[in-house]
Amino acid sequence: MPANAIELRDVQLSLGRGPARVHILKGISLDIAKGEAVGLVGPSGSGKSTLLMTMAGLERPDSGAVRIDGQELGGLDEDKLAQFRGARIGIVFQSFHLIPTMTALENVAVPLELSGAADPFGRAAHELQLVGLGDRLGHYPSQLSGGEQQRVALARAMAPDPAILVADEPTGNLDETTGRSIVDLIFRLKRERGATLVLVTHDPGLAALCDRQVRLRSGVIELEQPQDALEPAR
């Protein structure tokens, strides 16, 4: 079994067309161990979210290799990639991305159902209970607070029991108190399931909870240090 959950080798990625095409990731190489929590930090436009989406298989690099949980993503067609992503990678976005016409239970269960999982609604109800929403199963997103919507999104991401959880500014649309409760929940679920966590954040307090911070600037890794190396000596 591979020791690393994520392996990137000389990843190059550009977005846009013609004169508007922009070189975003410039030769990124990075290893993330199984069970590790890594914070991707850096100024706006540094490539953090694009790198995260590349790890999640939502962006394909122009060149280089992306290996996730032992699988080389470049060798998968779109259908196989979607299947792999649905089973092995949980994704949490800043803006929740819930389907407004579905209840909390349906938002979590339907992706499981489409992937052929056994008892999708039972599993969805269990996951929602774990994030404290056992009494909100029949509520629609418009009937839920921002924090509750993010809990639904987290339950949806964790329901397939993914090896890897990626989160893009998961507290960006939440107030400080609600954001802290979501952070505590993310890290608790990560510990309980032994998942690998990669998150993009502008919040130094959130980044400080990770085992390691990887700082990007202008599409390259500027600094990569374990958390204890970033803390002042006592």
C-alpha positions in Angstrom: 0.0 0.0 0.0 1.3 3.5 -0.8 2.5 5.6 2.2 1.2 8.8 0.6 -2.4 9.7 0.1 -1.5 12.4 -2.5 1.5 12.6 -4.8 2.0 15.4 -7.3 4.9 15.5 -9.7 5.8 18.6 -11.8 2.1 19.6 -12.2 1.6 22.4 -14.8 -1.9 23.8 -15.3 -3.2 26.8 -17.3 -6.8 28.1 -17.5 -8.5 30.2 -20.2 -8.1 30.4 -23.9 -6.0 32.4 -26.3 -4.6 35.7 -25.0 -6.6 35.2 -21.8 -4.9 31.9 -20.9 -3.1 32.1 -17.6 -0.5 29.8 -16.3 -1.8 28.9 -12.8 0.3 26.0 -11.4 4.0 26.0 -12.3 5.7 22.7 -11.7 4.1 21.7 -8.4 5.5 18.6 -6.7 4.1 17.6 -3.4 3.6 14.5 -1.2 0.9 14.3 1.5 1.0 11.3 3.8 -2.0 9.2 4.7 -3.8 10.7 7.6 -2.0 14.0 7.4 -3.8 17.4 7.7 -2.3 20.0 5.3 -3.3 23.7 5.0 -2.8 25.4 1.7 -2.1 29.1 2.4 -1.0 32.1 0.4 -2.3 35.3 -1.1 -5.3 35.5 -3.4 -4.4 34.3 -6.9 -1.5 32.1 -5.7 -3.1 29.0 -7.1 -4.4 27.4 -3.8 -7.9 26.6 -4.9 -6.7 25.4 -8.3 -4.2 23.1 -6.7 -7.0 21.7 -4.4 -9.3 21.1 -7.4 -6.5 19.4 -9.2 -6.0 17.0 -6.2 -9.8 16.4 -6.3 -9.8 15.5 -10.0 -12.0 18.5 -10.9 -9.2 20.1 -12.9 -6.9 18.2 -15.2 -3.3 19.4 -15.4 -1.6 20.2 -18.8 1.3 18.0 -17.8 2.7 16.2 -14.8 1.4 13.4 -12.7 -1.4 13.4 -10.0 -1.6 10.2 -8.0 -4.4 10.0 -5.4 -4.8 7.1 -3.0 -2.5 5.0 -5.2 -4.4 5.8 -8.4 -2.9 7.8 -11.3 -5.7 10.2 -12.3 -4.3 10.9 -15.8 -5.1 7.4 -16.9 -8.8 7.7 -16.1 -11.5 8.8 -18.6 -14.2 11.2 -17.3 -16.6 8.5 -16.2 -13.9 6.5 -14.3 -12.6 9.7 -12.8 -16.1 10.7 -11.6 -16.6 7.2 -10.1 -13.2 7.3 -8.3 -13.8 10.8 -7.0 -17.2 9.9 -5.7 -15.9 6.9 -3.8 -12.5 8.2 -2.5 -12.6 12.0 -2.3 -14.9 14.1 -0.2 -15.2 17.8 -1.2 -16.5 20.7 0.9 -16.9 24.1 -0.8 -17.2 27.6 0.7 -20.6 28.1 -0.8 -22.1 24.7 0.2 -23.4 23.7 -3.3 -26.6 22.1 -1.9 -29.5 21.4 -4.3 -32.2 23.8 -3.2 -35.1 21.6 -4.2 -33.9 18.6 -2.1 -34.1 18.1 1.6 -31.0 17.7 3.7 -31.5 13.9 3.7 -31.9 13.9 -0.1 -28.8 16.1 -0.6 -26.7 13.5 1.2 -28.5 10.4 0.0 -28.8 11.0 -3.7 -25.1 11.0 -4.6 -24.8 7.7 -2.6 -27.8 6.3 -4.5 -26.3 7.3 -7.9 -23.1 5.6 -7.0 -24.9 2.3 -6.2 -24.3 2.4 -2.4 -26.3 0.1 -0.2 -29.0 1.7 1.9 -28.2 5.3 0.8 -31.0 7.0 2.8 -30.1 5.1 5.9 -26.4 6.0 5.5 -27.4 9.6 4.8 -29.5 9.8 8.0 -26.7 8.4 10.0 -24.2 10.9 8.7 -26.6 13.8 9.3 -27.0 12.6 12.9 -23.2 12.6 13.3 -23.0 16.3 12.3 -25.9 17.2 14.7 -28.7 17.4 12.2 -30.7 14.4 13.1 -33.8 16.6 13.6 -33.3 18.5 10.3 -33.5 15.6 7.8 -36.7 16.9 6.1 -35.6 20.6 5.9 -34.6 22.3 2.7 -31.5 24.4 2.4 -33.5 27.6 2.6 -34.8 26.5 5.9 -31.3 25.9 7.3 -28.8 28.4 8.7 -25.4 28.8 7.0 -23.8 26.6 9.6 -26.4 23.9 9.2 -26.0 24.0 5.4 -22.3 23.5 5.8 -23.0 20.6 8.1 -25.1 19.0 5.4 -22.3 19.6 2.9 -19.9 17.9 5.3 -22.2 15.0 5.8 -22.5 14.6 2.0 -18.7 14.7 1.7 -18.1 12.1 4.4 -21.0 9.7 3.6 -18.9 7.6 1.1 -16.2 7.3 3.8 -13.6 8.9 1.6 -9.9 8.4 2.1 -9.3 12.1 1.4 -11.3 15.1 2.4 -10.6 18.4 0.6 -12.1 21.7 1.8 -11.9 25.1 0.0 -12.4 27.9 2.5 -15.0 25.8 4.5 -15.7 28.7 7.0 -15.5 31.6 4.5 -19.3 32.2 4.5 -19.8 31.7 8.2 -19.5 33.9 11.3 -16.6 33.2 13.7 -18.5 31.1 16.2 -20.3 29.0 13.6 -17.0 28.6 11.6 -15.2 27.4 14.7 -17.9 24.7 15.3 -17.5 23.6 11.6 -13.7 23.4 12.0 -14.0 21.3 15.1 -16.4 19.0 13.3 -14.1 18.6 10.3 -11.1 17.7 12.4 -13.1 15.4 14.6 -14.5 13.4 11.6 -11.0 13.4 10.1 -9.5 11.9 13.2 -12.3 9.4 13.8 -12.0 8.0 10.2 -8.3 8.3 9.7 -8.8 10.5 6.6 -6.3 12.7 4.9 -7.4 16.4 5.0 -6.3 19.2 2.7 -7.8 22.6 3.1 -7.4 26.0 1.6 -7.8 28.9 4.0 -6.9 32.5 4.6 -7.5 32.0 8.4 -4.2 31.6 10.2 -5.9 30.0 13.2 -7.4 27.3 11.0 -4.2 26.7 9.2 -2.4 26.4 12.5 -4.5 23.3 13.4 -3.0 21.4 10.5 0.1 19.1 10.7 1.8 21.1 8.0 1.3 24.3 6.0 2.2 24.6 2.3 2.4 28.3 1.2 1.9 29.1 -2.4 2.8 32.2 -4.3 2.3 32.8 -8.0 1.7 29.2 -8.7 4.7 27.7 -7.0 5.4 26.3 -3.5 7.1 29.1 -1.6 7.3 27.4 1.8 6.6 23.9 3.1 7.0 23.3 6.8 5.6 21.1 9.6 3.4 23.0 12.0 5.9 22.8 14.9 8.5 24.6 12.7 6.0 27.5 12.3 5.4 28.0 16.0 7.5 30.3 18.1 9.9 28.6 20.5 8.6 28.4 24.1 
